[in-house]
Amino acid sequence: MSRTVSHAAEVPEQPAEPAAAWEAWRAERRRSVTSATGNLALVETRWAPPGERPDPAAAAAGQPDSVTVTAVERTDAVTGAPEYGLRFWDARSAAVRHFDRTDVFPYDPAWVLEATYTPVPGARRVGFEHIRDNGGTRDLVVPGDIELTLGGRDYTLSAFDDDGTLLLVFGDPTNGDTTYGAGRFLFVTRTGEGRVLLDFNRSFVPPCGFSDQYNCPMPPQQNRFHLPVTAGEKRPVFRDGFPAQH
């Protein structure tokens, strides 16, 4: 583990076999990204004209058996109006067929860190730039502040609410070198009143690292670490010269 990491809180006590639990997480990640509606299977996102709600069943008619069509909704970044669309997933997509693995850093218990969590009353919204919005931002609900010290520097991190779970989008100097260029994601675990757990061994490549049909949020300035986070997933690896997302 890198000696550059230091933090105010002690590394919390770990289960008897944390490395085994991490290996199980890796296996589940592989199953998830290669599934029929996993990240690698998304081949098209088709947005309907304003005000229209497309019909997934009608769109699926005549598609190959390997294709699944689902509905998707987002908010227009400029007007705030709802937008509706369809996602086309192909269980036999080129990305699925050429996928080999996702490279990872070795498991390191020193990257399992406790931090302070302070809820913020009300629905505070923070603007996150998204990878396909040409510099525009979309407001996401950030229900509290995560305070963490790494390498002697204090950070106040913004994790947004992802269906009831805190999701941290973070960047570090490994991005674009050994890890996915746009940053990585990490689900944050609440461990008690005012405390959270950040297991960076489980930081992962965002969906846009597997398919260019996603529009992933990018790390805001406060979530960019000054030191390399040498834990978690690095980037997907494909066979036969298939191009990876950068």
Secondary structure in CASP SS format (residue, H / E / C, confidence):
PFRMAT SS
TARGET T0000
AUTHOR 0000-0000-0000
METHOD secondary structure of the structure
MODEL  1
M C 1.00
S C 1.00
R C 1.00
T C 1.00
V C 1.00
S C 1.00
H C 1.00
A C 1.00
A C 1.00
E C 1.00
V C 1.00
P C 1.00
E C 1.00
Q C 1.00
P C 1.00
A C 1.00
E C 1.00
P H 1.00
A H 1.00
A H 1.00
A H 1.00
W H 1.00
E H 1.00
A H 1.00
W H 1.00
R H 1.00
A H 1.00
E H 1.00
R H 1.00
R H 1.00
R H 1.00
S H 1.00
V H 1.00
T C 1.00
S C 1.00
A C 1.00
T C 1.00
G C 1.00
N H 1.00
L H 1.00
A H 1.00
L E 1.00
V E 1.00
E E 1.00
T E 1.00
R E 1.00
W E 1.00
A C 1.00
P C 1.00
P C 1.00
G C 1.00
E C 1.00
R C 1.00
P C 1.00
D C 1.00
P H 1.00
A H 1.00
A H 1.00
A H 1.00
A H 1.00
A C 1.00
G C 1.00
Q C 1.00
P C 1.00
D C 1.00
S C 1.00
V E 1.00
T E 1.00
V E 1.00
T E 1.00
A E 1.00
V E 1.00
E E 1.00
R E 1.00
T E 1.00
D C 1.00
A C 1.00
V C 1.00
T C 1.00
G C 1.00
A C 1.00
P E 1.00
E E 1.00
Y E 1.00
G E 1.00
L E 1.00
R E 1.00
F E 1.00
W E 1.00
D E 1.00
A C 1.00
R C 1.00
S C 1.00
A H 1.00
A H 1.00
V H 1.00
R H 1.00
H H 1.00
F E 1.00
D E 1.00
R E 1.00
T E 1.00
D E 1.00
V E 1.00
F C 1.00
P C 1.00
Y C 1.00
D C 1.00
P H 1.00
A H 1.00
W H 1.00
V E 1.00
L E 1.00
E E 1.00
A E 1.00
T E 1.00
Y E 1.00
T E 1.00
P E 1.00
V C 1.00
P C 1.00
G C 1.00
A C 1.00
R C 1.00
R E 1.00
V E 1.00
G E 1.00
F E 1.00
E E 1.00
H E 1.00
I C 1.00
R C 1.00
D C 1.00
N C 1.00
G C 1.00
G C 1.00
T E 1.00
R E 1.00
D E 1.00
L E 1.00
V E 1.00
V C 1.00
P C 1.00
G E 1.00
D E 1.00
I E 1.00
E E 1.00
L E 1.00
T E 1.00
L E 1.00
G C 1.00
G C 1.00
R E 1.00
D E 1.00
Y E 1.00
T E 1.00
L E 1.00
S E 1.00
A E 1.00
F E 1.00
D E 1.00
D E 1.00
D C 1.00
G C 1.00
T E 1.00
L E 1.00
L E 1.00
L E 1.00
V E 1.00
F E 1.00
G E 1.00
D C 1.00
P C 1.00
T C 1.00
N E 1.00
G C 1.00
D C 1.00
T C 1.00
T E 1.00
Y C 1.00
G C 1.00
A C 1.00
G C 1.00
R E 1.00
F E 1.00
L E 1.00
F E 1.00
V E 1.00
T E 1.00
R E 1.00
T E 1.00
G E 1.00
E C 1.00
G C 1.00
R E 1.00
V E 1.00
L E 1.00
L E 1.00
D E 1.00
F H 1.00
N H 1.00
R H 1.00
S C 1.00
F E 1.00
V C 1.00
P C 1.00
P H 1.00
C H 1.00
G H 1.00
F C 1.00
S C 1.00
D C 1.00
Q C 1.00
Y C 1.00
N C 1.00
C C 1.00
P E 1.00
M C 1.00
P C 1.00
P C 1.00
Q H 1.00
Q H 1.00
N H 1.00
R E 1.00
F C 1.00
H C 1.00
L C 1.00
P C 1.00
V C 1.00
T C 1.00
A C 1.00
G C 1.00
E E 1.00
K E 1.00
R E 1.00
P E 1.00
V E 1.00
F E 1.00
R C 1.00
D C 1.00
G C 1.00
F C 1.00
P C 1.00
A C 1.00
Q C 1.00
H C 1.00
END
